[in-house]
C-alpha cells in the first residue's frame, strides 16, 4: 500500500509481534534514512495489533488484506499486486517467508480463491478493527 502495511503473523509467544515490529521499524528506518540522506522518525504512529481468535476471522482478515490493493486501485486483481501474499496463498508463486496458517490449509486454496471472488460484506473485519 502507498501509506501503510498489513502483516498477518502468528507469533510463537506473546512478545513475538512487538519484537518483530520494533526490529522491522528500526531496520527499515535506518535503511530509508541512509538511502534518502535524511534523519529522524519515519513512522507516523505505533503499529496496531489485533488478536485473531477464530478461523473465520483469520480468513476475513486475509481476504481484507489481500483485496486492499484492489480496493485502492493499485491492482485489478489481488494476485497482481507484487507485495501481496495472495499469489503464494493461491499456489501461483513460491515465497520462503510465507508459511500458510493451519486454518488456511484446512480451508483450502480453491475455497479461498472463491472467497476472494465473493463480493461478501466486509463488516466482520471492519467491526473487529474498531475494537
C-alpha positions in Angstrom: 0.0 0.0 0.0 1.2 3.5 -0.5 0.8 4.7 3.1 0.6 1.6 5.3 1.5 -2.1 5.6 -0.6 -5.0 6.7 1.2 -8.0 8.2 -0.7 -11.1 9.3 1.7 -13.0 11.6 1.5 -15.9 14.1 4.0 -15.3 16.9 5.5 -18.1 18.9 4.8 -16.3 22.1 3.3 -13.0 23.4 6.4 -11.0 22.8 6.8 -12.1 19.2 4.9 -9.3 17.5 6.3 -6.4 19.5 9.9 -7.6 19.0 9.3 -8.2 15.2 7.7 -4.8 14.7 10.5 -3.0 16.7 13.2 -4.7 14.6 11.4 -4.0 11.3 10.8 -0.4 12.1 14.3 0.2 13.3 15.9 -1.5 10.3 13.7 0.0 7.7 14.1 3.5 9.2 17.8 3.1 9.2 17.8 1.9 5.6 15.4 4.6 4.3 17.1 7.4 6.1 20.5 6.4 4.8 19.2 5.9 1.3 17.5 9.3 1.3 20.2 11.1 3.2 17.9 12.1 6.0 17.4 11.7 9.7 14.6 11.5 12.2 11.4 9.5 12.7 9.9 7.8 9.7 6.7 6.3 11.1 3.7 8.4 11.9 2.3 6.1 14.7 2.9 2.9 16.6 1.8 -0.3 14.9 -1.7 -1.7 15.7 -2.1 -5.3 16.6 -5.4 -7.3 16.9 -5.6 -10.9 18.0 -7.3 -13.3 15.7 -9.2 -15.9 17.7 -11.1 -17.8 15.1 -10.6 -19.4 11.7 -13.5 -17.3 10.3 -11.9 -14.1 11.4 -8.5 -15.2 10.1 -9.9 -15.8 6.6 -11.8 -12.5 6.7 -8.6 -10.7 7.6 -6.6 -12.5 4.9 -9.3 -11.5 2.4 -9.4 -7.9 3.6 -5.6 -7.6 3.4 -5.2 -9.2 0.0 -8.1 -7.3 -1.6 -6.9 -4.0 -0.1 -4.7 -3.1 -3.2 -7.6 -3.9 -5.5 -9.9 -1.5 -3.5 -7.2 1.1 -3.5 -6.9 0.9 -7.3 -3.3 -0.4 -7.2 -4.1 -3.7 -8.9 -7.0 -5.1 -10.9 -6.8 -8.5 -9.1 -5.3 -9.4 -5.8 -2.8 -11.8 -7.3 -1.4 -9.0 -9.5 -0.2 -6.9 -6.6 3.6 -7.6 -6.3 3.8 -7.0 -2.5 0.9 -9.3 -1.6 0.9 -12.9 -0.3 -2.2 -13.7 -2.5 -0.3 -15.4 -5.4 1.6 -17.5 -2.9 -1.5 -18.4 -0.9 -3.2 -19.5 -4.1 -0.2 -21.6 -5.2 0.8 -19.4 -8.1 4.1 -18.3 -6.7 6.5 -19.5 -4.0 7.9 -17.5 -1.2 10.0 -18.9 1.6 8.9 -16.2 4.0 5.2 -17.2 3.9 4.0 -20.2 5.9 0.3 -21.0 5.5 -1.7 -20.9 8.7 -3.2 -24.3 9.6 -6.7 -22.9 9.4 -6.0 -21.6 5.9 -4.7 -25.0 4.9 -7.8 -26.7 6.3 -10.0 -24.2 4.4 -8.2 -24.9 1.1 -6.8 -22.8 -1.8 -9.8 -23.4 -4.1 -12.2 -22.3 -1.4 -10.1 -19.2 -0.6 -9.9 -18.3 -4.3 -13.7 -18.4 -4.3 -13.8 -16.3 -1.2 -11.7 -13.6 -2.9 -14.2 -13.5 -5.8 -17.1 -13.2 -3.5 -18.3 -9.6 -3.0 -19.3 -10.5 0.6 -19.8 -7.8 3.1 -16.6 -6.8 4.9 -18.2 -5.8 8.2 -16.6 -8.6 10.2 -13.1 -7.2 9.6 -14.1 -3.5 10.0 -16.1 -4.2 13.2 -13.1 -6.0 14.8 -10.7 -3.4 13.6 -12.6 -0.7 15.6 -12.1 -2.7 18.8 
